[in-house]
Amino acid sequence: MKTKIINTPDLLKAASRKKEVTNFCVANAKHLKDLKPLAKGKKYYIRTYGCQANVRDEETMRAMLEDVGYSFSKEVENVDVIIINTCAVRENAEDKVYGEIGNLKRLRKKNKNLILAICGCMVEQPEILKRLMDTFPEVNLFFGTHEIAQLLDLIYDCYSSNERIVAIESKQGEVVEFIPDCRNNHYKAYVNIIYGCNKFCTYCIVPYTRGKERSRHFNDVIKECQRLIDAGYQEITLLGQNVNAYGKDLDEGKDFADLLEAVAKLGIPRLRFTTSHPWDFSSKMIDVIAKYPNIMKFIHLPVQSGNDEILRKMGRRYTREQYLNLVKEMREKIPGLSLSTDIIVGFPNENEEQFQDTCSLVDIVQYEAAFTFIYSPRKGTPAAKMEDNVSKETKTRRFQELVKHLEKHIEEYSNAMVGNTYDVLVDGVSKTDENMLSGYTETNKLVHFKGDLSLVGTIVKVKIKESHTYSLIGELVNG
Ligand code: SF4
């Protein structure tokens, strides 16, 4: 099969940040009419790895495919289009993708017309793209995060040219409004407010794969939230790599605090946001969170390290003291606040003293939840070029020690919830016990309890009976 290269990724270009005005447009496929008869009666399967941004990208692709006539299949067998939506943030997510494609290539042997596509952050990196192209000749479409709006035209090209297509442009990116819309969940929704990232933390590949920070128009976000509320949604999560930077690139005179307040005033029962960079977190935002009861008192505030030298090498733009002052202000102004974080263990050359600074910060903040990772180098980032003298064994030992510190505080928090009653948004049947339902409290604690399936998508009162480190067992409170 011949390969048609429309664009290939270029990390240098991806790292440039020119003062260009953001281009706003509406997704508009050129071959919509031509594709409709080809898509009629056909099925697609989509598998997403990684963060909430990827989950939202999946929903966007689903909306486009369904609009043209494809129907969704939960099973990968006997479909006509397969899309693997990848993540490049950590090595193990990448390894899973290699394994999955290895399993799927047999389907292309069975069906020569199958479109087997790989998209997302992995293919935005030249070396990974080359490896995927060389290893899997069965994959006939590669497209990047900036080409999602062109998905239908790319599929049409695959049908009409019978060529393998590569369309991955490294660029600043635009803001594309997608009409129609599709949601995987009917009571909880993600709403993109800002795309891309300008922070360039030295270990992170995201600013290269997702382009510059570019905010959606204030009114477009408000209209989307209003539509969700009108449709009965119970929870909205405002989404961005760094939501706190919202509005800085617009001339609308609005920042993230203004947007958060405006959405809260629309009256959605639960409002969340993720992710927040501590550097951009203002007192004005804290005041808005404190003021509105429907803004959940749960903030994910990645710290990554508790040591100033490591934070400097990571390019995080704040010191330990600044981070702790921010936490202090949050805890003082927001009663009942629950904080979660991300921590990287084993950044190149991290010594014992620097690691202990992270443990001591954990003991000061007393997080209610956390995601911990052993550092994994991402090719193309500055940190990947740093020589590392810390052994794998030491990193693993430190990781286990850090988890003990975190779990002590998480357990104390969970234990203190026993006997109290909380509002829980019911998600569905519990993944650990099919006789139970599960859902999340306002502070994002997972609760399992007995109840009728009709409660899914509603907010109920649950009294906590038993605590485990990462979940709680409760009892439905009548009325
Ligand atoms: S803020 Fe840092 S860690 Fe987060 S996406 Fe941007 S570069 Fe990556």
Boltz pocket constraint, residues with backbone or C-beta under 6 A from the ligand:
constraints:
  - pocket:
      binder: B
      contacts: [[A, 197], [A, 198], [A, 199], [A, 200], [A, 201], [A, 204], [A, 205], [A, 206], [A, 207], [A, 241], [A, 242], [A, 277]]
      max_distance: 6.0
